[in-house]
């Protein structure tokens, strides 16, 4: 079933907005991925609706995003990748060049940066924050207080759009370490027959940063169920990939090394993971839909830059948008703003401002605008999904 043009455009707008924010924070790799998703949505829109009058605008946007991706790719890695030391031995120079080649081989799947995301930007999710502090932040600051060691594998699971990625990024920022992001779905789909080798490469790269530079490293594997999930008919390569992952995790967890390397896996489908993989994640943390208090803070955050009527209160919006995820709430605010901007452009008396003329402005947002958005946009997470998460948590949650 094809997506409606408005939904595709909204997806592209959301990805582009995320990319611009990440770009401004210096998270180059994550920005590149979001720019590319925006391009993919717009290209699909152009192909599905070739007669759309806005296709020229969409094409221009794609070109602008592509140019930005190229600019970011030119600057990626300069603060992390060391040049080959001319004073090094030939063997050391060769090892350095091989390391660079390994990383370049799948550079589009790996993003390395220190994210500019603080705990303040993570609204609610106190259980998840506490688990990440106990498992990563405190051992990094005072390893001497943990004679029995500490968890190296953390699984974040829950509905989409509730903050799993931003939790991992904020943790990496807190410990001032490297943040290596792997898109497991891309690795499995793009590197058919190569996934096993690339799992080994990713862990080797992460260990290299942790051991060589004596800095903590968080390896964040998004959509980890794509890499480790159940399949009705597994082929040999998929079995070997899973076994390689287990071997790498055992190397982190069981060798008694004081290496500051942590693996955070994120999934929307925890029930697709087999028990041998779950066992490698000593902490299994549910990242739920936002509470009433968290929804109020999210509406404060996303409506702050918007012009709105004095009667629009975040407390009231939080109550009526029960069941909506954090990303749903952002989309609601964005869509409400798009609606009143569209009204401005569609007004019969609207015209482009001439030199010296004050441009027309959209009207203030009202409570009815948000209620209209609620009628148009249903929650992305169903109650059946929530029940499934609670049922799984009763058996496997580990804080």
C-alpha positions as CSV (number, residue, x, y, z in Angstrom):
1,X,0.0,0.0,0.0
2,X,1.5,3.3,-1.1
3,X,1.8,6.2,1.3
4,X,-0.3,9.3,0.6
5,X,1.6,12.3,-0.8
6,X,1.1,14.3,2.4
7,X,2.5,11.5,4.5
8,X,5.5,11.2,2.3
9,X,6.1,14.9,2.4
10,X,5.7,14.9,6.2
11,X,8.2,12.1,6.5
12,X,10.7,14.0,4.4
13,X,10.1,17.2,6.4
14,X,10.6,15.3,9.7
15,X,13.9,13.7,8.5
16,X,15.2,17.0,7.2
17,X,14.3,18.7,10.5
18,X,16.2,16.0,12.4
19,X,19.1,16.3,10.0
20,X,19.4,20.0,10.4
21,X,19.3,19.7,14.2
22,X,22.0,17.0,14.2
23,X,24.0,19.0,11.7
24,X,24.0,22.0,14.0
25,X,25.1,19.8,16.9
26,X,28.1,18.5,15.0
27,X,26.7,14.9,14.8
28,X,27.8,14.6,11.2
29,X,27.2,10.9,10.6
30,X,23.7,10.9,12.1
31,X,22.9,14.1,10.1
32,X,24.0,12.4,6.9
33,X,21.7,9.4,7.6
34,X,18.7,11.7,8.2
35,X,19.4,13.8,5.1
36,X,19.5,10.6,3.0
37,X,16.2,9.5,4.5
38,X,14.6,12.8,3.5
39,X,16.0,12.4,0.0
40,X,14.6,8.8,-0.2
41,X,11.1,10.0,0.8
42,X,11.1,12.9,-1.7
43,X,12.4,10.6,-4.5
44,X,9.6,8.1,-3.8
45,X,7.1,11.0,-3.8
46,X,8.3,12.2,-7.2
47,X,8.1,8.7,-8.7
48,X,4.7,7.9,-7.3
49,X,3.2,11.3,-8.4
50,X,5.1,12.4,-11.5
51,X,2.5,15.1,-12.3
52,X,2.7,16.8,-8.9
53,X,3.2,20.6,-9.4
54,X,5.6,20.6,-6.4
55,X,8.1,18.1,-7.9
56,X,10.5,20.9,-9.0
57,X,10.6,22.0,-5.3
58,X,11.2,18.5,-4.2
59,X,14.0,18.0,-6.7
60,X,15.6,21.2,-5.5
61,X,15.4,20.0,-1.9
62,X,17.0,16.7,-2.9
63,X,19.8,18.5,-4.6
64,X,20.4,20.8,-1.6
65,X,20.4,17.8,0.8
66,X,22.8,15.9,-1.5
67,X,25.2,18.8,-1.5
68,X,25.1,19.0,2.2
69,X,25.8,15.3,2.5
70,X,28.9,15.7,0.2
71,X,30.1,18.6,2.3
72,X,29.7,16.6,5.6
73,X,31.4,13.6,4.1
74,X,34.4,15.7,3.2
75,X,34.8,16.7,6.9
76,X,33.9,13.5,8.6
77,X,36.5,11.8,10.7
78,X,39.0,14.6,10.8
79,X,38.8,14.9,14.6
80,X,39.0,11.1,15.1
81,X,41.1,9.6,12.3
82,X,44.8,10.0,12.9
83,X,47.1,10.5,9.9
84,X,49.7,7.9,9.2
85,X,52.7,8.7,11.4
86,X,55.8,9.2,9.1
87,X,58.0,8.2,12.1
88,X,56.2,4.9,12.5
89,X,57.7,1.6,11.5
90,X,56.5,0.2,8.1
91,X,54.4,-2.4,9.9
92,X,52.7,0.3,12.0
93,X,52.0,2.4,8.9
94,X,50.6,-0.6,7.1
95,X,48.3,-1.4,10.1
96,X,47.1,2.2,10.2
97,X,46.3,2.1,6.4
98,X,44.5,-1.2,6.8
99,X,42.4,0.2,9.6
100,X,41.5,3.2,7.5
101,X,40.5,0.9,4.6
102,X,38.4,-1.3,6.8
103,X,36.4,1.7,8.1
104,X,36.0,3.2,4.6
105,X,34.7,-0.1,3.3
106,X,31.4,0.4,5.2
107,X,31.6,4.0,6.2
108,X,28.0,4.7,5.2
109,X,26.9,2.2,7.8
110,X,29.0,3.6,10.6
111,X,28.8,7.0,12.2
112,X,31.4,8.2,14.6
113,X,31.0,11.4,16.6
114,X,30.7,12.7,20.1
115,X,27.0,13.8,20.1
116,X,26.0,17.1,21.5
117,X,23.0,15.8,23.4
118,X,22.6,16.3,27.1
119,X,20.5,14.5,29.7
120,X,18.3,17.7,29.9
121,X,17.1,17.0,26.4
122,X,15.9,13.5,27.4
123,X,12.4,14.1,28.7
124,X,11.2,11.6,31.4
125,X,12.5,8.0,31.0
126,X,14.0,8.0,34.6
127,X,14.3,4.2,34.7
128,X,16.3,4.1,31.5
129,X,18.5,7.0,32.6
130,X,19.2,5.3,35.9
131,X,20.1,2.0,34.2
132,X,22.5,3.7,31.8
133,X,24.2,5.7,34.5
134,X,24.7,2.6,36.7
135,X,26.0,0.5,33.8
136,X,28.1,3.1,31.9
137,X,28.6,6.5,33.5
138,X,29.5,5.5,37.0
139,X,32.0,2.6,36.0
140,X,33.6,5.1,33.6
141,X,34.1,7.6,36.3
142,X,35.1,5.2,39.2
143,X,35.9,1.7,37.9
144,X,37.6,1.0,41.3
145,X,34.1,0.8,42.9
146,X,33.1,-2.2,40.8
147,X,35.3,-5.2,41.9
148,X,32.8,-7.6,40.3
149,X,32.7,-5.7,37.0
150,X,29.8,-4.0,35.4
151,X,27.3,-4.7,32.5
152,X,28.8,-4.1,29.1
153,X,25.6,-4.9,27.1
154,X,22.4,-2.9,27.4
155,X,19.2,-3.5,25.4
156,X,16.8,-0.6,25.0
157,X,13.4,-1.8,23.8
158,X,10.0,-0.3,23.4
159,X,7.7,1.5,20.9
160,X,9.3,3.5,18.1
161,X,9.8,7.2,18.6
162,X,10.2,7.1,22.4
163,X,13.9,8.2,22.7
164,X,16.1,5.1,22.5
165,X,18.7,6.7,20.2
166,X,18.8,10.0,22.2
167,X,19.3,8.1,25.4
168,X,22.4,6.4,24.0
169,X,23.7,9.7,22.5
170,X,23.2,11.5,25.8
171,X,25.1,8.7,27.6
172,X,28.0,9.0,25.2
173,X,28.1,12.8,25.7
174,X,28.1,12.3,29.5
175,X,31.2,10.1,29.4
176,X,32.9,12.2,26.8
177,X,33.5,9.1,24.7
178,X,33.1,7.9,21.1
179,X,29.7,7.1,19.8
180,X,29.7,4.5,17.0
181,X,26.3,4.0,15.4
182,X,25.5,0.9,13.4
183,X,22.3,0.5,11.3
184,X,21.8,-3.2,11.6
185,X,19.1,-3.3,9.0
186,X,21.4,-1.7,6.4
187,X,24.2,-4.0,7.3
188,X,22.1,-7.1,6.7
189,X,20.4,-5.8,3.5
190,X,23.4,-4.1,1.8
191,X,26.1,-6.6,2.8
192,X,24.6,-9.9,1.7
193,X,27.1,-12.5,2.5
194,X,29.4,-9.9,4.2
195,X,27.5,-9.2,7.4
196,X,29.5,-11.7,9.4
197,X,32.8,-10.1,8.4
198,X,31.4,-6.6,9.1
199,X,30.2,-7.5,12.6
200,X,33.8,-8.5,13.3
201,X,35.1,-5.2,11.7
202,X,32.7,-3.1,13.8
203,X,33.8,-4.6,17.1
204,X,37.5,-4.5,16.1
205,X,37.1,-0.8,15.3
206,X,35.4,-0.1,18.6
207,X,38.0,-2.0,20.6
208,X,40.7,-0.2,18.7
209,X,39.4,3.2,19.8
210,X,38.9,2.1,23.4
211,X,42.4,0.4,23.7
212,X,44.5,2.8,21.7
213,X,43.1,6.1,22.9
214,X,42.0,4.9,26.4
215,X,38.6,6.5,26.0
216,X,35.2,5.0,26.6
217,X,33.3,3.8,23.5
218,X,29.6,3.2,23.0
219,X,28.7,0.9,20.1
220,X,25.0,1.6,19.4
221,X,23.3,-1.0,17.2
222,X,20.0,0.3,16.0
223,X,17.3,-2.2,14.9
224,X,19.3,-5.0,16.4
225,X,16.5,-7.4,15.7
226,X,17.4,-7.2,12.0
227,X,20.8,-8.6,12.9
228,X,19.8,-11.1,15.6
229,X,16.1,-11.7,15.1
230,X,14.3,-15.0,14.5
231,X,13.9,-16.1,10.9
232,X,11.9,-19.0,9.7
233,X,14.5,-20.1,7.1
234,X,17.9,-19.0,8.1
235,X,20.7,-19.4,5.6
236,X,24.3,-20.2,6.6
237,X,25.5,-16.6,6.4
238,X,22.8,-15.4,8.9
239,X,23.7,-18.2,11.3
240,X,27.4,-17.3,11.1
241,X,26.6,-13.6,11.6
242,X,24.7,-14.4,14.8
243,X,27.5,-16.7,16.1
244,X,30.0,-14.0,15.3
245,X,28.0,-11.5,17.4
246,X,27.8,-13.9,20.3
247,X,31.6,-14.4,20.1
248,X,32.3,-10.6,20.1
249,X,29.9,-10.0,23.0
250,X,31.6,-12.8,25.0
251,X,34.9,-11.2,24.3
252,X,33.7,-8.0,25.9
253,X,31.8,-9.5,28.8
254,X,33.9,-12.4,29.9
255,X,37.6,-11.8,29.5
256,X,38.0,-9.6,32.6
257,X,39.5,-6.7,30.6
258,X,39.2,-3.2,31.9
259,X,38.3,-2.0,28.5
260,X,35.7,0.8,28.4
261,X,33.6,-0.6,25.6
262,X,29.8,-0.8,25.8
263,X,27.2,-2.2,23.4
264,X,23.8,-0.7,23.4
265,X,21.2,-2.4,21.2
266,X,17.9,-0.8,20.4
267,X,14.8,-2.7,19.1
268,X,11.1,-2.2,18.7
269,X,10.6,-6.0,18.6
270,X,12.4,-7.6,21.6
271,X,10.3,-10.8,21.3
272,X,12.2,-11.6,18.1
273,X,15.5,-12.0,19.9
274,X,16.5,-15.4,21.1
275,X,17.6,-16.1,24.7
276,X,21.3,-16.5,23.9
277,X,21.4,-13.0,22.7
278,X,19.3,-11.6,25.5
279,X,21.7,-13.1,28.0
280,X,24.5,-11.0,26.6
281,X,22.6,-7.9,27.4
282,X,22.7,-7.9,31.2
283,X,20.5,-4.8,31.3
284,X,17.2,-4.9,29.4
285,X,15.4,-1.6,29.8
286,X,11.9,-0.7,28.6
287,X,11.7,2.7,27.0
288,X,7.9,3.5,27.2
289,X,5.5,6.0,25.9
290,X,5.9,9.4,27.6
291,X,3.9,9.9,30.9
292,X,1.5,12.8,31.4
293,X,4.3,14.9,32.9
294,X,6.7,14.0,30.1
295,X,4.1,14.9,27.4
296,X,3.6,18.3,29.1
297,X,7.4,18.9,28.9
298,X,7.5,17.8,25.3
299,X,4.7,20.2,24.3
300,X,6.6,23.0,26.1
301,X,9.7,22.1,24.1
302,X,8.1,21.9,20.7
303,X,5.6,24.8,21.0
304,X,8.1,27.2,22.5
305,X,9.3,28.5,19.1
306,X,5.7,28.8,17.7
307,X,3.3,31.7,17.9
308,X,0.2,30.4,19.8
309,X,-2.9,31.7,21.5
310,X,-2.6,32.4,25.2
311,X,-5.3,29.8,25.8
312,X,-3.0,27.0,24.4
313,X,-1.7,25.3,27.5
314,X,0.8,22.4,27.5
315,X,-1.0,20.8,30.5
316,X,-4.2,20.6,28.5
317,X,-2.5,19.3,25.4
318,X,-0.7,16.6,27.4
319,X,-4.0,15.3,28.7
320,X,-5.7,15.0,25.3
321,X,-2.7,13.4,23.6
322,X,-2.5,10.4,25.8
323,X,-0.9,7.4,24.0
324,X,1.2,9.5,21.6
325,X,4.9,9.0,21.5
326,X,7.6,11.7,21.7
327,X,8.0,11.7,18.0
328,X,4.2,11.8,17.5
329,X,4.1,14.9,19.6
330,X,6.8,16.6,17.6
331,X,5.0,15.7,14.4
332,X,1.7,17.0,15.8
333,X,3.3,20.4,16.6
334,X,5.0,20.5,13.2
335,X,1.8,19.6,11.3
336,X,-0.2,22.3,13.2
337,X,2.4,24.9,12.1
338,X,2.3,23.6,8.5
339,X,-1.4,23.9,8.5
340,X,-1.5,27.6,9.4
341,X,1.3,28.4,7.1
342,X,-0.6,26.7,4.3
343,X,-3.6,28.9,5.2
344,X,-1.4,31.9,4.8
345,X,-0.1,30.9,1.4
346,X,-3.6,29.9,0.2
347,X,-5.3,33.2,1.2
348,X,-6.8,35.0,-1.8
349,X,-5.0,38.3,-0.8
350,X,-1.6,36.7,-0.2
351,X,1.3,38.0,-2.2
352,X,5.1,37.8,-2.1
353,X,6.4,40.7,0.0
354,X,8.1,43.4,-2.0
355,X,11.2,45.3,-0.9
356,X,10.5,47.3,2.3
357,X,7.2,45.6,3.0
358,X,6.7,43.6,6.2
359,X,6.0,40.0,5.2
360,X,2.6,38.5,6.2
361,X,2.6,36.2,9.2
362,X,0.4,33.2,9.9
363,X,-2.2,33.5,12.6
364,X,-1.6,32.2,16.1
365,X,-2.1,28.5,16.8
366,X,-5.2,27.7,18.8
367,X,-6.3,24.7,20.8
368,X,-8.7,23.7,18.1
369,X,-5.8,23.4,15.7
370,X,-4.2,20.8,17.9
371,X,-7.5,19.0,18.2
372,X,-7.8,19.0,14.4
373,X,-4.4,17.4,14.2
374,X,-5.5,14.8,16.7
375,X,-8.4,13.9,14.4
376,X,-6.0,13.7,11.4
377,X,-3.1,11.9,13.1
378,X,-3.6,8.8,15.2
379,X,-1.0,7.5,17.6
380,X,1.7,5.4,15.9
381,X,1.6,2.9,18.8
382,X,-1.5,0.7,19.3
383,X,-2.7,-0.6,22.7
384,X,-2.1,-4.1,21.4
385,X,1.6,-3.2,21.0
386,X,1.8,-1.7,24.5
387,X,0.3,-4.9,25.9
388,X,2.9,-7.0,24.1
389,X,5.7,-4.9,25.6
390,X,4.3,-5.3,29.1
391,X,3.9,-9.0,28.6
392,X,7.5,-9.4,27.4
393,X,8.8,-7.1,30.2
394,X,7.2,-9.4,32.8
395,X,9.5,-12.2,31.6
396,X,12.7,-10.6,30.4
397,X,13.1,-7.0,31.8
398,X,16.3,-6.6,33.7
399,X,17.1,-3.2,35.3
